[in-house]
């Protein structure tokens, strides 16, 4: 769960009923896509930031990786720990890890809701070993002609470069976002609570969804 503004969305049942345990567009299919691209070796040390109930952590461990997760929500962490997953309470802006210790880090549908996303990226790069990979999937602003609350692709690439990353993969998966919105409508008949928890929901920004992989230089 993100550090601000996400409790209603991620701890409630509205999103879970439509998206399943991953609580995001694309679910584990995008996770699998990114992990396949990165080709991490067996027992690679991976951290899921904003892990929620630990769906991605469980999937990663099931595929032979030394994966753990952090989240701010004590409620979601408690649910994940029932499955004996290694989850801890911490924030993206202050990771409880030393320097250069991770092979990879996942941050799925979290960055856009952080109060200081650039600080989080600097903290993430600190914990990755040289050549380590960052996997991001999140909302972004497809309309770059207007200012907005969501970052554009150009802004995201600028943030990554400033933090010390080199972009390796960018894919638009906005169809996944539209599919989740349609599923929410089919399941609940409304989007009011979802949009209330996401103040960046502005049609003029043309919200989209991306998957990217960046390497620590």
C-alpha positions as CSV (number, residue, x, y, z in Angstrom):
1,X,0.0,0.0,0.0
2,X,1.3,3.5,-0.8
3,X,2.3,5.8,2.0
4,X,-0.6,8.2,1.5
5,X,-4.0,8.1,0.0
6,X,-4.2,4.4,-0.6
7,X,-5.6,2.9,2.6
8,X,-9.3,3.0,1.4
9,X,-8.4,1.6,-2.0
10,X,-5.9,-1.2,-1.0
11,X,-7.2,-2.3,2.4
12,X,-10.9,-2.4,1.3
13,X,-12.6,-5.1,-0.7
14,X,-13.8,-3.0,-3.7
15,X,-10.6,-3.4,-5.6
16,X,-9.8,-6.9,-4.4
17,X,-13.2,-8.2,-5.6
18,X,-12.4,-7.1,-9.2
19,X,-8.6,-7.5,-9.4
20,X,-7.8,-10.4,-7.1
21,X,-5.0,-10.5,-4.6
22,X,-2.6,-8.5,-6.6
23,X,-4.7,-5.3,-6.4
24,X,-3.5,-3.8,-9.7
25,X,-4.0,-3.9,-13.5
26,X,-2.4,-6.8,-15.2
27,X,-1.8,-8.7,-12.0
28,X,0.9,-11.4,-12.0
29,X,1.0,-11.5,-15.8
30,X,2.9,-8.2,-15.9
31,X,5.1,-9.4,-13.0
32,X,5.9,-12.5,-14.9
33,X,6.6,-10.5,-18.1
34,X,9.1,-8.3,-16.3
35,X,10.8,-11.1,-14.4
36,X,11.2,-13.0,-17.7
37,X,12.8,-9.9,-19.3
38,X,15.3,-9.5,-16.4
39,X,16.3,-13.1,-16.5
40,X,17.4,-13.1,-12.8
41,X,19.5,-16.0,-11.7
42,X,18.1,-18.6,-9.2
43,X,18.0,-17.3,-5.6
44,X,18.3,-13.7,-6.8
45,X,17.6,-11.3,-4.0
46,X,14.4,-9.4,-4.8
47,X,12.3,-6.9,-2.8
48,X,8.6,-6.0,-3.5
49,X,8.0,-2.4,-2.3
50,X,4.3,-1.9,-1.5
51,X,3.7,-5.7,-1.4
52,X,0.3,-5.6,0.1
53,X,-0.8,-9.1,1.0
54,X,2.3,-10.5,-0.6
55,X,0.9,-12.0,-3.9
56,X,4.0,-11.1,-5.9
57,X,6.3,-12.2,-3.1
58,X,4.6,-15.6,-3.0
59,X,4.9,-15.9,-6.8
60,X,8.6,-15.0,-6.8
61,X,9.4,-17.4,-4.0
62,X,7.5,-20.1,-5.8
63,X,9.8,-19.5,-8.8
64,X,13.0,-19.9,-6.8
65,X,13.9,-16.3,-5.9
66,X,14.9,-15.1,-2.5
67,X,12.1,-12.6,-2.3
68,X,10.7,-10.5,0.5
69,X,8.2,-7.6,0.7
70,X,7.6,-4.3,2.6
71,X,4.4,-2.4,3.0
72,X,3.0,0.3,5.3
73,X,-0.3,-1.4,6.0
74,X,-0.2,-3.5,9.1
75,X,-3.6,-5.1,8.1
76,X,-2.4,-6.3,4.7
77,X,1.0,-7.5,6.1
78,X,-0.8,-9.5,8.8
79,X,-2.9,-11.3,6.1
80,X,0.3,-12.0,4.1
81,X,2.1,-13.4,7.1
82,X,-0.5,-16.0,7.6
83,X,1.1,-17.6,4.5
84,X,4.5,-17.5,6.2
85,X,5.8,-14.8,3.8
86,X,8.8,-12.7,4.8
87,X,7.1,-9.3,5.0
88,X,8.0,-6.2,7.0
89,X,6.5,-2.8,7.7
90,X,8.5,0.0,6.1
91,X,8.2,2.8,3.6
92,X,9.7,3.3,0.1
93,X,11.4,6.4,1.3
94,X,13.4,4.6,4.0
95,X,14.2,1.1,3.1
96,X,15.5,-1.1,6.0
97,X,18.4,-2.4,3.9
98,X,22.1,-1.7,3.4
99,X,23.7,-0.4,0.2
100,X,24.1,-2.6,-2.9
101,X,22.4,-5.7,-1.5
102,X,19.5,-6.4,-3.9
103,X,19.5,-7.9,-7.4
104,X,16.1,-6.5,-8.2
105,X,13.3,-4.5,-6.8
106,X,9.6,-4.4,-7.8
107,X,7.3,-1.4,-7.2
108,X,4.0,-2.3,-8.7
109,X,1.2,0.4,-8.8
110,X,2.8,2.3,-5.9
111,X,5.1,5.1,-7.2
112,X,2.3,7.4,-8.4
113,X,0.8,7.6,-4.9
114,X,4.0,8.3,-3.0
115,X,4.4,11.8,-1.6
116,X,8.1,12.0,-2.7
117,X,8.6,9.6,-5.7
118,X,12.0,11.0,-6.6
119,X,13.2,10.4,-3.1
120,X,11.9,6.8,-3.2
121,X,13.9,6.2,-6.5
122,X,17.1,7.5,-4.9
123,X,16.5,5.1,-2.0
124,X,15.8,2.2,-4.3
125,X,19.0,2.8,-6.3
126,X,21.0,2.8,-3.1
127,X,19.9,-0.7,-2.2
128,X,20.4,-2.2,-5.6
129,X,23.8,-3.7,-6.6
130,X,25.4,-2.2,-9.8
131,X,23.5,-3.7,-12.7
132,X,20.5,-4.4,-10.4
133,X,17.1,-4.0,-12.0
134,X,14.1,-1.9,-11.0
135,X,10.7,-3.1,-12.2
136,X,7.9,-0.5,-12.2
137,X,4.3,-0.8,-13.3
138,X,2.0,2.1,-12.6
139,X,-0.3,4.9,-13.9
140,X,1.1,7.7,-16.0
141,X,-0.2,10.7,-17.9
142,X,-0.4,10.0,-21.7
143,X,-1.4,13.6,-22.5
144,X,1.9,15.4,-22.3
145,X,0.5,18.7,-23.6
146,X,-1.1,19.6,-20.2
147,X,0.3,19.6,-16.6
148,X,-1.2,17.0,-14.3
149,X,-0.9,15.1,-11.1
150,X,0.3,11.9,-12.9
151,X,3.8,11.9,-14.2
152,X,4.3,11.7,-18.0
153,X,6.6,9.2,-19.6
154,X,9.2,12.0,-20.1
155,X,9.0,12.9,-16.5
156,X,9.5,9.3,-15.4
157,X,12.5,8.9,-17.6
158,X,13.9,12.1,-16.2
159,X,13.4,10.9,-12.7
160,X,15.1,7.5,-13.4
161,X,18.1,9.1,-15.1
162,X,18.5,11.6,-12.2
163,X,18.5,8.7,-9.7
164,X,21.1,6.7,-11.6
165,X,19.1,4.3,-13.7
166,X,19.2,3.4,-17.4
167,X,15.9,2.6,-19.0
168,X,15.9,-0.9,-20.6
169,X,12.2,-1.6,-21.3
170,X,9.0,0.5,-21.6
171,X,5.7,-1.0,-22.5
172,X,2.2,0.6,-22.6
173,X,-0.4,-1.6,-20.9
174,X,-3.2,0.9,-20.8
175,X,-5.7,-1.7,-22.0
176,X,-5.1,-3.5,-18.7
177,X,-6.3,-0.3,-16.9
178,X,-9.4,-0.1,-19.0
179,X,-10.1,-3.8,-18.4
180,X,-9.8,-3.3,-14.7
181,X,-12.1,-0.3,-14.8
182,X,-14.7,-2.3,-16.7
183,X,-14.4,-5.2,-14.3
184,X,-14.9,-2.8,-11.4
185,X,-18.1,-1.5,-13.0
186,X,-19.3,-5.0,-13.7
187,X,-18.6,-6.1,-10.1
188,X,-19.8,-3.0,-8.2
189,X,-21.7,-0.9,-10.7
190,X,-19.8,2.2,-9.7
191,X,-16.3,3.7,-9.5
192,X,-17.0,6.5,-6.9
193,X,-14.9,5.1,-4.1
194,X,-12.0,4.2,-6.4
195,X,-11.8,7.7,-7.9
196,X,-12.2,9.2,-4.4
197,X,-9.1,7.3,-3.3
198,X,-7.2,8.3,-6.5
199,X,-7.3,12.1,-6.7
200,X,-5.2,12.0,-9.9
201,X,-8.2,10.5,-11.8
202,X,-8.5,13.3,-14.4
203,X,-9.8,12.4,-17.9
204,X,-7.9,15.2,-19.6
205,X,-4.6,13.6,-18.5
206,X,-5.6,10.4,-20.4
207,X,-4.4,8.1,-17.6
208,X,-2.5,5.1,-18.9
209,X,-0.6,2.2,-17.4
210,X,3.0,1.2,-18.1
211,X,5.5,-1.5,-17.3
212,X,9.2,-0.6,-17.3
213,X,12.5,-2.1,-16.4
214,X,15.5,0.1,-15.5
215,X,19.1,-0.9,-14.6
216,X,21.3,0.7,-12.0
217,X,24.3,2.2,-13.7
